[in-house]
């Protein structure tokens, strides 16, 4: 598969006299793709119904004349000011009932029918005009759904939409009352019109009510995205993608991805290290200028699956960002490393954000490939180096990994609604399992929660699944590899109630979770042979074999030859020990990786990636800090 580089560009920010020079330098650097247009609604339609496509026509023609391909973004993440006058109730409302105003971006509620119609209209106009344009080779819908916490809106439009959604789902209010257990605290409803949104209650709302609102809100994102896709497909056969954000779990990316041709995500390793990933202070300091060694890989593997094998990095950090608590510059070489790591995980394109650093507005401190004065920024040379290396590199083909991790957005909502422990988080649990696999030198595929066939994998991990889907449950029953389920898996019904008989209900497994407890950060459950569970521990009963016990003799892992249940959240050293033992049983070679060094195997090559701030040795080869080494397999 052909691997390419790209960049994000905003012709409306610059003098038209600069466009041709910019395009020529992009091509000279070795870039192939240019994303434009995703924030340009006020320039495309300065007044209602008054369209100005002339500047965009010329920008696309200029880029195309330089041999560049255009990704055209729909501008719906930034509706213009006049749109608020037309639809004053389209603004999102936060959980405290405050209207979120105009003056930045993402200032719309997914539930607002008027704004959805306006979005269809502008997308249709773009698709009609550019659907057959030979330079427009791909489309991007909107920009970064849920960035700035915008999936959940507590507006009147959301309330009306939620009531209609509930009526369709439950058919009768009596059925809803039974499903939600509204007999508790006299919460019964007489009519769907009485049901409000689960905010501003005296104490916590009913968890079933909250989970239903999470499902509804996710469905609004799916429907909103589908409306744009439908309009584009009427006029264009070019692939359509969306740029997801890292560690966003508020909507179901699997369902949004089902309507797209390609998944992409926006990779900001250093920003995410300080802003979104749990690490002790000393580890954050060690990887201050590189990012967490596993965060990017996790999202690469996730979006490869969401895109059904086709995925990009739409925005790759090239230098300091502007939005994290602290914004250091990358270690020299990291802009190259991040690109090659993405290609090792199967990316078709890595696109840097942005071409030239803006000297104005909110993102003026966000670095680009050029400085604001158009002089080269450090990452420009690294991007050019990657482009040269891609030309010399033989094709790198994807391969099915030997290990799989199941990841479920609905479970993330469930544990947000009812964490039972202040630090219980679905992403964090899944990421802990993923990190342990990576520390063992293993390559991983991430699977959706309705996966019906596990036969390609020797080892499968499924942590924290609220409930097992019917396809996954059946797949586990037929699986002849080794699967580790839990903790906190198959412990609720679809309506967020405890099932009776108690879970997990797994084929061939005689295990019951009799009691679950959460623990503060300074508490632990010691395990036999060393290590401990932290955060979460379940008391197991049943006749299945105990393969790991606590120090006081209680079951920690129970199961049979093919299926095991994990009763707690292991600390890192314990997770390493568990993964090593499972891998040995599954006949998987394990390599205890030096801190910061990571492997990724493709069908043709092994990549060795050094996130450490110092050089490291690998099989007699010295890999410098921020270095990447690859070797042919076979």
C-alpha positions in Angstrom: 0.0 0.0 0.0 1.2 3.5 -0.9 2.1 5.6 2.2 1.9 9.4 1.9 2.3 12.6 3.9 0.0 15.6 4.0 -0.6 18.9 5.8 -3.5 21.0 7.0 -3.7 24.4 5.3 -5.9 27.4 5.6 -5.7 29.5 2.4 -8.3 31.9 3.8 -5.7 32.9 6.5 -3.1 34.1 4.0 -2.7 36.4 1.0 -3.6 34.8 -2.2 -0.2 35.8 -3.4 1.3 33.2 -1.0 -0.7 30.2 -2.2 1.4 29.2 -5.2 4.6 29.5 -3.3 3.2 27.5 -0.4 1.9 24.8 -2.8 5.3 24.5 -4.5 7.1 24.2 -1.2 4.6 21.5 0.0 5.3 19.5 -3.2 9.0 20.0 -2.9 8.9 18.8 0.7 7.3 15.5 -0.5 3.8 16.1 0.7 0.9 14.6 -1.3 -2.3 15.7 0.5 -3.6 19.0 1.7 -6.7 19.3 4.0 -8.5 22.6 3.7 -11.9 24.2 4.4 -13.1 22.7 7.7 -13.4 26.1 9.4 -14.3 28.4 6.5 -18.1 28.7 6.6 -18.0 32.5 7.2 -15.9 32.9 4.1 -18.0 30.5 2.0 -21.3 32.0 3.1 -20.6 35.5 4.5 -24.4 36.2 4.7 -27.3 33.8 4.6 -27.7 32.4 1.2 -24.9 34.5 -0.3 -22.3 32.0 -1.4 -18.7 32.9 -2.3 -16.9 29.9 -3.8 -14.5 31.9 -5.9 -11.6 31.9 -3.5 -12.0 28.2 -2.8 -12.1 27.4 -6.5 -8.8 29.2 -6.9 -7.2 27.6 -3.8 -8.1 24.1 -5.0 -6.9 24.9 -8.5 -3.6 26.3 -7.2 -2.9 23.2 -5.0 -3.9 20.9 -7.8 -1.6 22.6 -10.2 1.3 21.8 -7.9 0.4 18.1 -8.0 -1.3 18.0 -4.6 -4.5 16.2 -3.7 -7.1 18.0 -1.6 -9.1 16.7 1.4 -12.1 19.1 1.5 -13.5 19.5 5.0 -17.1 20.4 5.6 -17.2 23.7 7.7 -19.9 22.7 10.2 -17.7 22.8 13.3 -17.7 26.6 13.1 -21.1 28.0 12.1 -20.9 31.7 11.4 -22.3 34.4 13.7 -25.4 35.0 11.6 -26.4 31.4 12.1 -26.9 32.1 15.9 -29.3 34.9 15.0 -31.2 32.5 12.7 -31.2 29.7 15.3 -30.6 31.2 18.8 -31.5 27.9 20.5 -28.9 25.9 18.6 -26.2 26.6 21.1 -25.2 23.7 23.3 -26.0 23.7 27.0 -23.7 22.3 29.7 -24.7 20.0 32.5 -25.1 23.0 34.8 -27.7 24.5 32.5 -25.4 27.2 31.1 -25.6 28.1 27.4 -22.2 27.8 25.7 -21.9 30.9 23.6 -20.4 32.0 20.2 -16.8 33.1 20.0 -14.7 29.9 19.5 -15.9 26.7 17.8 -18.1 23.6 18.1 -21.0 26.0 19.2 -23.9 23.8 18.2 -26.1 21.1 19.7 -26.2 17.8 17.7 -30.0 17.5 18.5 -31.0 20.8 16.9 -33.0 20.0 13.8 -32.6 23.5 12.3 -28.9 23.3 12.5 -28.8 19.8 11.1 -30.7 21.1 8.1 -28.3 24.0 7.7 -25.4 21.6 7.9 -27.0 19.4 5.2 -27.5 22.5 3.1 -23.8 23.7 3.2 -22.5 20.2 2.7 -24.8 19.7 -0.3 -23.6 23.0 -1.8 -20.0 22.0 -1.5 -20.6 18.5 -2.8 -22.5 19.8 -5.8 -19.7 22.2 -6.7 -16.6 20.0 -6.0 -17.9 16.4 -6.1 -16.5 15.9 -9.6 -13.4 18.2 -9.1 -10.3 16.1 -10.1 -8.3 17.7 -7.3 -10.7 16.9 -4.5 -9.6 13.4 -3.8 -11.2 12.9 -0.3 -13.7 14.5 2.1 -13.7 15.2 5.9 -16.9 15.6 7.8 -17.0 18.4 10.4 -14.0 18.4 12.8 -13.2 16.4 16.0 -16.6 15.4 17.2 -16.8 16.0 21.0 -13.8 18.1 21.2 -14.4 20.6 24.1 -17.0 18.2 25.7 -19.7 18.9 23.1 -21.4 15.5 22.6 -23.6 15.9 25.7 -25.9 18.9 25.4 -28.7 19.6 27.9 -30.7 21.9 25.6 -34.4 22.0 25.0 -33.8 20.5 21.6 -31.9 17.6 23.2 -34.8 17.1 25.8 -37.4 16.9 23.0 -35.2 14.6 20.9 -34.5 12.4 23.9 -38.2 12.0 24.8 -38.9 10.9 21.2 -36.0 8.5 21.2 -37.2 7.0 24.5 -40.7 6.6 23.1 -39.4 4.7 20.1 -37.1 2.5 22.2 -39.5 1.6 24.9 -42.9 2.0 23.2 -44.7 2.6 26.5 -43.8 4.6 29.6 -44.7 1.5 31.7 -42.1 -0.5 29.9 -39.6 2.3 30.6 -40.5 2.4 34.3 -39.9 -1.3 34.6 -36.6 -1.3 32.6 -35.2 1.6 34.7 -36.4 0.4 38.0 -38.3 3.6 38.6 -40.1 2.2 41.6 -37.0 3.1 43.5 -37.3 6.6 45.1 -40.8 7.0 43.4 -39.3 7.9 40.1 -42.2 6.5 38.0 -43.4 8.6 35.0 -46.9 8.8 33.5 -45.9 10.1 30.1 -42.7 10.4 28.0 -43.2 14.2 28.0 -42.5 14.2 31.8 -38.9 12.8 31.3 -36.2 15.4 31.6 -32.5 15.2 31.0 -30.3 13.6 33.7 -28.8 16.8 35.1 -29.5 19.3 37.9 -31.0 16.6 40.1 -30.5 16.8 43.9 -28.3 13.8 44.0 -27.2 11.3 41.3 -29.8 10.5 38.7 -31.0 7.0 37.9 -28.0 5.2 36.2 -30.4 3.7 33.6 -31.6 7.2 32.8 -28.1 8.4 32.4 -27.0 5.5 30.2 -30.0 6.0 28.0 -29.1 9.7 27.6 -25.5 8.7 26.7 -26.9 6.2 24.1 -29.2 8.9 22.7 -26.4 11.5 22.5 -24.1 9.1 20.7 -26.9 8.3 18.2 -27.2 12.0 17.5 -23.6 12.2 16.5 -24.0 9.2 14.3 -27.1 10.6 12.6 -25.5 14.0 12.2 -22.4 12.5 10.6 -24.6 10.3 8.4 -26.5 13.3 7.1 -23.3 14.8 5.8 -22.1 11.5 4.3 -25.4 11.1 2.5 -25.1 14.5 0.9 -21.5 14.0 -0.2 -22.2 10.5 -1.7 -24.9 12.0 -4.0 -22.2 13.9 -5.9 -18.8 12.3 -5.2 -17.2 8.9 -5.2 -14.1 10.1 -3.3 -13.5 8.5 0.1 -15.0 10.2 3.2 -13.4 10.3 6.6 -13.7 12.0 10.0 -10.8 13.1 12.3 -11.5 11.6 15.7 -9.7 12.9 18.9 -7.6 10.9 21.3 -9.2 9.5 24.4 -12.7 10.6 23.4 -15.3 8.0 24.5 -18.6 10.0 24.7 -19.9 8.6 21.4 -19.6 5.3 19.6 -16.8 5.6 17.1 -17.5 2.1 15.7 -21.0 3.3 14.6 -19.8 6.6 13.1 -17.0 4.7 11.3 -19.6 2.3 9.7 -20.7 5.2 7.5 -17.2 6.3 6.5 -14.6 4.9 4.1 -11.6 5.9 6.2 -11.0 6.6 9.9 -8.5 9.2 11.0 -7.5 10.7 14.3 -5.6 13.8 15.5 -2.3 12.8 17.2 -0.9 15.2 19.7 1.5 13.0 21.8 3.1 15.7 24.0 -0.2 17.5 24.6 -2.0 14.2 25.5 0.9 13.2 27.9 0.1 16.1 30.2 -3.5 16.5 29.5 -5.2 13.1 29.1 -2.9 10.2 30.1 -2.3 9.1 33.7 1.4 8.8 34.5 3.4 9.4 37.7 5.3 12.7 37.6 8.7 11.1 37.1 7.3 9.3 34.0 5.8 12.4 32.6 9.1 14.1 33.0 11.0 11.3 31.3 8.7 11.4 28.2 8.0 15.2 28.4 9.2 15.8 24.8 8.2 12.5 23.3 4.7 11.6 24.6 3.6 8.4 26.2 5.2 5.4 24.4 1.9 3.6 24.1 -0.8 6.2 23.6 -0.3 6.9 19.9 0.0 3.2 19.2 -3.3 2.4 21.0 -5.2 5.0 18.9 -3.5 3.8 15.7 -4.7 0.3 16.4 -8.1 1.5 17.4 -8.7 3.6 14.3 -7.3 1.0 12.0 -10.2 -1.2 13.3 -12.8 1.6 13.2 -11.8 2.2 9.6 -11.9 -1.5 8.7 -8.2 -1.4 7.8 -8.1 2.1 6.2 -7.0 4.9 8.5 -5.0 8.2 8.6 -3.5 10.6 11.0 -5.2 13.8 9.9 -3.4 16.1 12.3 0.1 15.2 13.6 1.8 17.4 16.1 4.9 19.0 14.6 6.0 21.2 17.6 4.6 22.8 20.7 0.8 23.0 20.9 -1.2 25.8 22.5 -3.9 24.0 24.6 -2.2 21.7 27.1 -1.3 22.8 30.7 2.3 22.9 29.6 3.6 22.9 26.0 7.2 21.8 25.5 8.9 21.4 22.2 9.4 17.8 20.8 12.7 16.1 21.1 14.6 16.4 17.7 13.5 13.5 15.6 10.0 13.0 17.1 8.1 14.4 14.1 9.8 11.7 12.1 9.3 9.0 14.7 5.6 9.7 15.1 5.1 9.5 11.4 7.0 6.2 11.0 5.2 4.7 14.0 1.8 5.5 12.3 3.0 3.8 9.1 4.2 0.8 11.1 0.6 0.5 12.4 -0.9 0.7 8.9 -1.6 4.4 8.3 -2.1 5.4 4.7 -1.3 9.0 5.3 0.2 11.2 8.1 -0.8 14.8 7.8 0.9 17.5 9.9 -1.0 20.2 11.6 -0.4 22.8 10.3 1.5 24.3 7.3 2.3 27.7 8.8 1.9 28.8 12.4 -0.9 31.4 12.6 0.2 34.8 14.0 -3.4 35.6 15.3 -6.3 34.2 17.2 -6.6 31.2 19.6 -4.0 28.9 18.0 -1.2 31.4 17.4 1.1 29.5 19.9 0.5 26.2 18.0 3.6 25.4 15.9 3.5 24.4 12.2 5.9 23.2 9.6 6.7 26.9 8.9 7.1 29.7 11.4 4.7 32.7 11.2 7.3 34.5 9.1 7.4 31.6 6.7 10.9 30.4 7.7 11.2 26.6 8.2 10.2 25.3 11.6 12.2 22.3 12.8 9.6 19.7 11.8 9.8 20.7 8.1 13.1 19.0 7.6 11.9 15.9 9.4 8.8 15.7 7.2 11.0 16.0 4.2 13.2 13.2 5.5 10.2 10.9 6.0 9.1 11.7 2.5 12.5 10.6 1.1 12.5 7.5 3.2 9.0 6.6 2.0 10.2 6.7 -1.6 13.1 4.3 -0.8 11.1 2.0 1.4 9.5 -1.1 0.0 5.8 -1.5 0.5 4.8 -2.1 4.2 1.8 -4.4 4.3 -0.6 -4.8 7.3 -0.8 -8.2 9.1 -3.2 -9.6 11.6 -1.6 -9.3 15.0 -1.4 -12.4 17.3 -3.2 -10.6 20.1 -6.5 -8.8 20.3 -8.0 -6.3 22.8 -11.8 -5.7 22.8 -12.8 -2.1 23.3 -16.4 -0.9 23.9 -17.7 2.7 24.1 -21.0 1.7 25.8 -19.0 0.3 28.7 -17.1 3.6 29.0 -20.4 5.4 29.4 -21.6 2.8 31.9 -18.6 3.2 34.1 -18.7 7.0 33.8 -22.3 6.9 35.0 -21.5 4.4 37.9 -17.8 4.3 38.5 -18.2 2.9 42.0 -14.6 4.1 42.5 -13.4 7.6 41.9 -10.6 6.5 39.6 -12.4 3.7 37.7 -12.3 4.6 34.0 -12.9 2.2 31.1 -10.3 3.8 28.8 -7.7 3.7 31.6 -8.4 0.0 32.3 -8.2 -1.0 28.6 -5.1 1.1 28.2 -3.4 -0.6 31.2 -4.0 -3.9 29.5 -2.7 -2.6 26.1 0.4 -1.2 27.8 1.2 -4.6 29.4 0.9 -6.3 26.0 3.2 -3.7 24.4 5.8 -4.0 27.2 5.9 -7.7 26.3 6.9 -6.8 22.7 3.5 -7.9 21.3 1.6 -6.4 18.3 -2.1 -5.9 19.0 -5.4 -5.6 17.1 -8.3 -3.8 18.7 -11.7 -5.3 18.1 -15.3 -4.0 18.4 -17.6 -5.4 21.2 -19.8 -7.3 18.7 -16.9 -9.2 17.1 -18.2 -12.6 16.1 -14.9 -14.4 15.2 -11.8 -14.6 17.3 -10.2 -17.5 15.5 -7.3 -15.4 14.0 -5.9 -14.6 17.5 -3.9 -16.7 19.9 -4.7 -14.4 22.8 -7.6 -12.1 23.5 -8.1 -9.6 26.3 -11.5 -8.1 27.1 -11.3 -5.9 30.2 -14.2 -3.9 31.6 -17.1 -4.9 29.2 -20.3 -3.9 30.9 -22.1 -6.8 29.1 -21.0 -9.2 26.5 -22.8 -8.9 23.1 -24.4 -12.0 21.8 -21.9 -12.3 18.9 -18.9 -12.0 21.3 -20.4 -14.4 23.8 -20.9 -17.0 21.0 -17.4 -16.3 19.7 -15.9 -16.9 23.1 -17.8 -20.2 23.3 -16.2 -21.4 20.1 -12.7 -19.9 20.7 -9.8 -22.3 20.9 -7.2 -19.8 21.8 -6.8 -18.2 25.3 -9.0 -15.3 26.4 -8.8 -13.3 29.6 -12.1 -11.5 30.5 -12.5 -8.9 33.2 -12.4 -7.3 35.6 -15.9 -5.8 35.8 -17.1 -7.7 32.7 -20.6 -8.9 32.0 -21.8 -7.5 35.3 -24.8 -5.5 34.1 -27.9 -5.9 31.9 -28.5 -3.6 28.9 -30.5 -1.4 31.3 -27.7 -1.0 33.8 -29.1 -3.4 36.4 -27.3 -6.3 38.1 -28.3 -9.6 36.4 -29.7 -12.5 38.3 -28.1 -15.0 38.3 -25.0 -12.9 38.8 -22.4 -12.6 36.1 -20.3 -13.3 34.3 -22.4 -15.6 32.1 -19.6 -17.1 30.0 -19.8 -20.4 28.2 -18.0 -23.3 30.0 -17.0 -21.0 32.9 -18.2 -21.7 36.4 -17.3 -18.3 37.9 -19.6 -15.9 39.8 -18.7 -12.4 41.0 -20.3 -12.4 44.5 -19.0 -9.0 45.6 -17.1 -6.1 44.0 -15.1 -3.4 45.9 -13.2 -0.4 44.9 -10.1 0.9 46.7 -8.4 4.3 47.1 -5.0 4.8 45.5 -3.0 3.9 48.6 -4.8 0.5 49.2 -4.1 -2.8 47.5 -4.9 -6.5 47.5 -1.6 -8.4 47.6 -1.2 -11.4 45.3 0.5 -14.7 45.9 4.0 -14.6 44.4 4.1 -10.8 44.5 2.3 -7.9 43.0 -1.2 -6.6 43.7 -4.6 -5.5 42.5 -5.3 -1.8 42.8 -8.5 0.3 42.2 -10.8 -2.7 41.9 -11.2 -6.2 43.3 -14.0 -8.8 42.9 -14.8 -11.7 45.2 -15.2 -14.8 43.0 -17.1 -18.0 43.6 -17.4 -21.2 41.5 -15.8 -24.5 40.6 -13.5 -23.3 37.8 -9.7 -23.7 38.3 -7.9 -21.0 40.2 -4.7 -20.1 38.3 -3.8 -17.0 40.4 -4.7 -16.3 44.0 -4.4 -13.4 46.4 -1.8 -13.6 49.2 -4.6 -14.7 51.6 -5.9 -17.4 49.3 -8.8 -15.9 47.5 -9.2 -16.4 43.7 -7.6 -13.8 41.5 -7.9 -15.6 38.1 -10.3 -18.5 37.5 -11.1 -20.4 34.4 -10.5 -23.3 32.1 -8.1 -24.1 29.3 -9.4 -21.4 26.9 -11.2 -18.9 29.0 -10.1 -17.1 32.2 -11.7 -14.4 34.4 -9.6 -11.7 36.0 -10.9 -10.5 39.4 -9.1 -7.2 39.7 -7.1 -4.4 38.2 -3.4 -5.4 38.3 -0.6 -3.0 38.9 1.8 -2.7 36.0 4.3 -5.4 37.3 1.5 -7.8 37.9 0.0 -7.2 34.5 3.4 -7.9 33.0 3.5 -11.2 34.9 0.0 -12.2 33.9 0.6 -11.3 30.2 3.9 -13.3 30.2 2.2 -16.4 31.6 -0.7 -16.2 29.2 1.6 -15.6 26.2 3.7 -18.7 27.2 0.5 -20.8 27.3 -0.6 -19.4 23.9 2.9 -20.1 22.4 3.6 -16.4 21.9 7.2 -15.2 22.2 7.6 -12.4 24.8 10.3 -9.8 24.8 10.7 -7.7 28.0 11.1 -4.4 26.3 13.5 -1.7 27.7 11.7 1.3 29.0 10.6 3.4 26.0 11.5 0.9 23.4 8.6 -0.6 21.4 8.0 -3.2 18.6 5.5 -3.3 15.8 5.4 -6.2 13.4 3.8 -5.9 9.9 3.5 -8.6 7.3 6.9 -7.6 5.9 8.9 -5.7 8.5 9.6 -5.4 12.2 9.8 -1.8 13.4 11.7 -0.9 16.6 10.8 2.5 17.9 12.7 4.4 20.7 10.6 6.8 22.7 13.3 7.1 25.3 15.4 10.3 25.7 18.6 8.2 25.4 20.0 5.7 22.9 19.0 2.1 23.4 20.5 -1.2 22.2 18.4 -3.7 20.3 20.0 -7.0 19.2 23.3 -5.3 18.8 21.9 -2.2 17.0 22.1 1.1 18.7 18.9 3.1 18.2 19.3 6.8 19.0 16.8 8.8 21.1 13.7 9.4 19.0 15.1 6.8 16.6 13.3 4.3 14.4 14.8 1.1 13.0 13.2 -1.4 10.7 14.2 -4.8 9.4 12.7 -7.3 7.0 10.9 -10.3 8.4 11.4 -13.8 7.2 
